Each structure stands twice: as C-alpha cells, then as structure tokens.
Amino acid sequence: MLYTIVPYNQVWDELDGSVSSNESQEVMVQGCVMQVTPIDSGSATVVRLLSTNPSDYLNPALQPGSVVLLR
Amino acid sequence: MELTQNTLESNQGNQEAQGQQQQQLANIRQLGQMNTPDGGSPFHVLSIIGQVEGHMILPPRNKTTKYEHVIPQLVAIEQNPKIHGLLVILNTVGGDIEAGLAISEMIKTMTKPTVSLVLGGGHSIGTPIAVAADYSFISETATMTIHPIRLTGLVIGVPQTYDYLDKMQDRVIRFIVDNSLVTDQDLREMMFRTGELVRDVGTVLIGDEAIHCGLIDELGGLGDAVARLNMFAANPGMAKANRRNAMNQGRQQQHPYVQPQQPYLNINTMHPAPGRYLASPPSYYNQGPGGV
C-alpha cells in the first residue's frame, strides 16, 4: 500500500519502460554494495552505489559509469 | 578505448586492494593487530530518494529506495563501533507505508545519534522518516506534503476497505505525533484541509512552515546537520536526552490538559490548591480603560 504524492497510474505505468532494471544487478565490490549492469561474465559498469559510507562515493574506481571486475 | 582504460584503472584498483589485503593479513600474523580501514567518515549517510519501495517491486521507471537495502545498512551502522552517527537525507515522494514506518522505527530506536535533513521534498511517508531522527532539519526550499492516504482511481465501496485505510492513516499520524511537536489535531487539520489545492485535500509545507507547525526542528542545510551530528557525537547521550526533553516540553506547552493537574480543592483545608489561582489579581484587572 502506497502513501505517495505520485498518482498511482504514474507509479504503475509500465509503458515505454526503456530503462529495464532487470539488466542491473547488485554486487559487492571492494566492500561496497552497488548496482551494476554486466558487460560480460567478469566485468560490469557501475550504475549507482548503495553504500552508506560517504568515503565510498569519493573512490574514483567506483564512480558511476566506471567498469569494475566481478569475481 | 575509454572502456579499456577504465578496465585497466579498475584492474589497478583491484590489485591495490589485493595488496592492501595482503598487507593487512601480514599485520595480523606479525603484530596480532588489525589495520583500521581508512580514516573514513565517522558518520554514515542514508539517502532516501524517490519512492520508498516495500513489499511490491515498482516498475523500473520509478527511482526507488529499497527497504531490503536500508534495513541491513541501519543494523550495520548500529553495530559498527567506528560509526558515531547517521545522517538521513530525504528527497522522497513517498512510497510503501509499511516499509516507510519500518525504516522510521529503526531510525528512532537506534542508539547512535541520528539527524535528518529534508532536501527538495519529504512528502507523504517521508514525513515519519524525517521526524524519526533525534534532530531534524529542513532546507529553505524543501517541501513536505501532508495529505490523506488514498487509493487514487479506485472507488472505495466496501466499509472494510475504508476502515483499513483509516487504520493505516492512524498508524502514520500516531508515529508523526509521537515523534515531533505537531499535535494530532493540527496534523489532521493539515491533512484534510481543503482549498490549498493538492489534489483536493492536503497541505504543502515549504521550508520554515514545517517548523512553525512543530513537524521539523530547525531550518538548515548540510553544514548545520553535520555540525549537529558532531555535537551529538561529542556528547554521548545528549541526542536522545534532548529529544525526550523537547517532546515533553512541547507536549506540555501545546496540550495543557496533559499536565498533571492538582486537585481543585485541598481536601483537608478546603482551600483552593496553590497554583490554581493567582495570589493577587493581575495588575491590569484593576486598571481602567487606557491603563490608568
């Protein structure tokens, strides 16, 4: 049950869902949980960080758009 | 090209991380001590953005904050002795009631100091999250929308549905009233106010309006919020004690009827109890018009 100012039809509208979040997955790289889109089985592009640690956001290797290696 | 460079860089980063790990292992073996990770921030930041997502996965076009991320993070922050406070940053349009209330309750019951900052918007279910912190800030331009829970587009035909909606609403109202200085009456009045058009009913509070009605503690920004956290971190116990005092004092000011009332007449002497009447009439009582 939602309590929001956004109209329900806007929230649930799946038309032109060009950005599919199905492609993105959550992984942990260097101790930081993040959302990534896989490039191949070994690497992925960072979409956004989910960490609460502010210093993770200053780590240049984890900037959104950069490529990280998955193990 | 850029891609490969990035890959190389992150490769390098990875190697560095591995090197650090080996260094740490060596330290543990040789010195029996663990390296503390960086000199990082003593405060962690939780940003509640977009929709608060709970039991239902929202379509991908919604930007969401998921409770399965937030709740374990809160537990980790509570347990990690290196973290001395939590800054909650809100820019949310609302979302799942149960998830929102769960997050609010967790923030409220943390022993670490918590400060919330409403930036942009803290609408609907963002309100209980904002008031759950020990101290709350709102930026000058931020807005909070107080409105009733409704099922837009559906006609409520069954009485049970209406009762359920009402109960959900009461849960939210109770949490907000218990954790801020706003009164139940004022909150309901704002929620069902007609005229200020937020799709028929509701109130938009901008910046200091949220402070005047008692919802938020102070107008401020990032610097103020971090300064407040620093203050709380330096004086352990201050955050919670302050909160309790503020709640008690605020309640007494706004609801005189909850003050412990003395009996009207003393049973033994049959005199009015002290404090119930002024010792002498106030000076203006004896004055004529014009104060002469």
Contacts between the chains, C-beta under 8 A, distances in Angstrom:
chain1	res1	chain2	res2	distance
A	1	B	96	7.0
A	1	B	97	5.2
A	1	B	98	7.3
A	1	B	149	7.5
A	1	B	168	6.3
A	2	B	51	7.7
A	2	B	94	6.8
A	2	B	95	6.1
A	2	B	96	6.0
A	2	B	97	7.1
A	3	B	94	5.2
A	3	B	95	7.1
A	3	B	96	7.7
A	3	B	97	4.8
A	3	B	100	6.9
A	3	B	124	4.6
A	3	B	125	4.5
A	3	B	149	5.0
A	3	B	168	7.7
A	3	B	172	6.7
A	4	B	51	6.4
A	4	B	93	5.5
A	4	B	94	3.1
A	4	B	95	5.6
A	4	B	123	7.2
A	4	B	124	5.0
A	4	B	125	7.0
A	5	B	93	5.4
A	5	B	94	5.7
A	5	B	123	4.6
A	5	B	124	5.6
A	5	B	145	5.1
A	5	B	147	6.9
A	5	B	198	7.5
A	6	B	51	7.2
A	6	B	93	5.1
A	6	B	94	7.0
A	7	B	152	5.4
A	7	B	153	7.7
A	8	B	151	7.3
A	8	B	152	4.6
A	8	B	153	5.7
A	9	B	152	7.4
A	9	B	153	6.3
A	11	B	51	7.0
A	11	B	58	6.3
A	11	B	59	7.4
A	11	B	62	6.2
A	12	B	58	7.8
A	12	B	59	6.3
A	13	B	59	6.8
A	13	B	61	7.2
A	14	B	59	4.5
A	14	B	60	8.0
A	14	B	61	7.6
A	17	B	59	6.2
A	17	B	60	5.4
A	17	B	61	5.7
A	19	B	60	5.7
A	19	B	61	6.7
A	20	B	60	5.5
A	21	B	60	3.9
A	22	B	60	7.4
A	30	B	13	7.3
A	30	B	14	7.8
A	30	B	17	5.4
A	31	B	37	8.0
A	33	B	69	7.3
A	43	B	7	6.5
A	50	B	69	5.2
A	50	B	73	8.0
A	52	B	44	4.1
A	52	B	45	5.7
A	52	B	46	5.2
A	52	B	73	5.0
A	52	B	76	7.9
A	52	B	77	6.4
A	52	B	86	7.7
A	53	B	40	6.5
A	53	B	41	7.0
A	53	B	44	5.8
A	53	B	45	8.0
A	54	B	40	7.7
A	54	B	41	4.7
A	54	B	43	7.4
A	54	B	44	7.0
A	54	B	45	5.1
A	55	B	38	6.1
A	55	B	40	4.3
A	55	B	41	5.7
A	60	B	9	7.7
A	60	B	13	7.9
A	61	B	9	6.5
A	61	B	10	5.1
A	61	B	13	3.6
A	61	B	14	8.0
A	66	B	6	5.1
A	66	B	9	7.3
A	66	B	10	6.1
A	67	B	3	6.4
A	67	B	6	4.4
A	67	B	7	4.8
A	67	B	10	5.5
A	68	B	10	5.2
A	69	B	7	7.8
A	69	B	10	6.1
A	69	B	11	6.7
A	69	B	14	5.6
